[in-house]
């Protein structure tokens, strides 16, 4: 217990700021949901949970198909984030964040690169929980591709921010001599996440223009007042 308390005291202040921002975002999502601002937030029914579990499993399977892998963690996969992001887009941010958290823990058990217990939180559950933010873009934006693109950008930016903090603070020793750890972490994480973002966005928008999305919309959103 004493070691745990010492670890808390030694945790950089930037980490607490980051965690605080994440909690604020969760509170904002709750406020938006309960004030009925036309955000996609279907109820967590058994059917929705089953769909979410299927999306988490599919993302986990796709994460094993790696186009290339970075030396200190991170990789470009066959759109492994897409099932989670589509689930969040259809079923809303609350369900999406829960699915993202679950997927993050699976990623940790798949093969973790960890230097500190805080780095585990940043690189896995918190980073992938951001994928659920895709569903927060309001219905006031009529264009489905634009809504998905905006949500995806925010989600990837949030995940990037988590990895940036972890990389700069806990993996700064890997930065080449003379290069600022924050710059190195930014370039390192932006390198593979930008490719993941582009491929996920392109394939996601294609799927949203097919009958697959229409089926998901009817099955999981249309019966609710805040549907897509």
N, C-alpha and C positions, 0 to 999 in steps of 0.2 A: 504493500500500500504506500509506503514511504517513497519507494522508487517511482511509483506512478505520480505522486505529488511533485516530486523533484522534476519529473519529465514535463509536467504542466507548467512549472515555473520557468523552465528553460525553453519553452516553446516561443518562437519569435512572435512579436506583436502583430506582424503582418498576417500570420495565420489566423489569429483571433479576429482580425478585421475581415478576412476572407469568409470565415465561418459566419460572422455576423451578417455580412452581405447576403449570404445564402439564406439565412433564416429570415431576413427582411423580405427577400423575394418570395419565400414560402408564405409569409404573412400577407403580402400583396396579392398573391394568387387566391388566398382564402377570401380576402376582402372583395376581390373582383367576382369570385364565384357567388358569394352570398348577397352581393348587390345586383346580381342579374345583369351584368354588362355584356351579355351576348357572347360569352366565351364558351367554347365547347367543353362541357363538363357533365357528361352522362353519369348516372349513378353506377356505383361499383357493384353491379349485379354478378351473379354466378357466371352468367354468360360472358360478361366483360372480363372477369378475372380469368376465365378459361382462355379467352382470346389473348389476354395479356401474357399468360403463361406460355402460350404457343409462340408469341412474338419473341419473348425472352429466349426461349429454346432455339428458335430459328436464328436469332442474332448470335447466340453462343456457338452454334454450328458454323455459321458463316465466318466467325472470328478465327476459326482454324484454317481458313483458306487465305493465306497471307501472300500478297504480291511481293512485299519485301518487309524486313523487320529492322528496326533501329537498334543500335548497340546497347543503349541504356534504357530500353523499354519503348513501347510505341511501335505501331506497324500500320501499313496500308493493307486493308483487307478487302474482301469481296463484299462491299457495302454492308458490313456487319451491323452498323448502327441503324440502317434503314427500317427493319421491322419494328424496333422500339419507337422510332420517330413517327412512323405511320400510325402505330397504335396510339401515341400521344396526340397526333393530329386528329384522329377520329374520336377518341374517347376522352380527350381533355388533359390538362396539365396535372391534375391530382393523380389520376391513374397513371399518366406517363412518368411522373417522377418516381412513383412506387416501382414501376417496371424498370426504370433506369437504375434505381438503387439495387434492385435484385440482380440485374445484369452486371453491375459494378462488382458485387460480391463474387459472382461467378468468374469474372475476369481475374479477380485476385487469386482465387483458388486454381485458376488455369495456369498461372505462372507469374508470381509477383516479383517486381523489382522494388524493393523497399529499403529505405535507409533509416526510417523512423516511423513510429506508429501514426504520426500526423501525416507523413507522406503517403501512407496506405490509404487514409481517409481521402486525401486530396486526389490521388491518382486513380482511385477505384470507385467507391460508392458516390462520393460527391461529384467527381468528374462526369460519370455516366448518368447521374441523376439529372444533370442539365439537359439531357436529351428529351426529357419530358416537357421542357419549356416550349417545345414546338407547338404544343396545343394551346398556348396562351394568347395567340394572335386573335383579336376579336372578329366577329362575323361582319362587322361594318366594312371590312375590306372584302369586296365581293369576289375578286379574282382568287380562285383556289390555288393556282400555281404561285401567285405572289404571296399569298398568306403562308403557304408552306415554305417558300424561299426565305421570307422574313423570320419565321419561327426557326428554321434550320440555321440561319446565320447567328441568331441569338444563342441557340443551343451549342453550336460549335465554338462560339466566342467564349461562352461560359466554361466549356470543357477545356479550352485552351488556357484560360485564366487559372484553372485549378492545376493543370500540368506545369504552367509557367512558375507558379509559386513553389510547387514541389521541386522542380528542376533547379531553380535558382538558389533556393535555400538549402536543400538537402543533397543535391547532386552537383553543386557548384564546383567541386573538386575536379570534375571531368572536363571543365572548360579549358581550352588551350591557354597556355601561359600568355598573359597580357590582354586577354579578352574578358570583359565584364560578364559574370555569371548570368545576369539578367538578359543581356543581349544574346549570349550563347543559348540560354534556355528558350528565348523567344524564337530564334532561328530554328533551333532543333525541333521544337514542337510544331511550329507553323509549317515546317517542311512536309511532314506527313499528314497533318490534319487538314491542310489546304487541299491535298489530293483527295482525301476521304470526303471532304465537304463537297467538292465539285462532282465526284462520281455519285455520291449519295443524292445530291440535289437533282442531277440530270435524270437518274433512274427513278427517283421518287416522283418527279413531275410527270414522267412518262406513265407511271402506274396510276397517278391521279386522274389521268385522262382516259382511262380504260374502264370497262364495266366492273373491274375488281373493286375500285374505290366506291362506285355506286352501290355495290352489294354491301360493302362494309358500312357505308353511310346509312343504308336502310336498316341493317341488322343492329347497329350499335348506337346510332345517333338520332335517327328520325323520330323515334318514339318519345324523345325528350324535348322539352321546351327550349333548351339551350343547344340544340343540335347544330351540326354544320350546315 
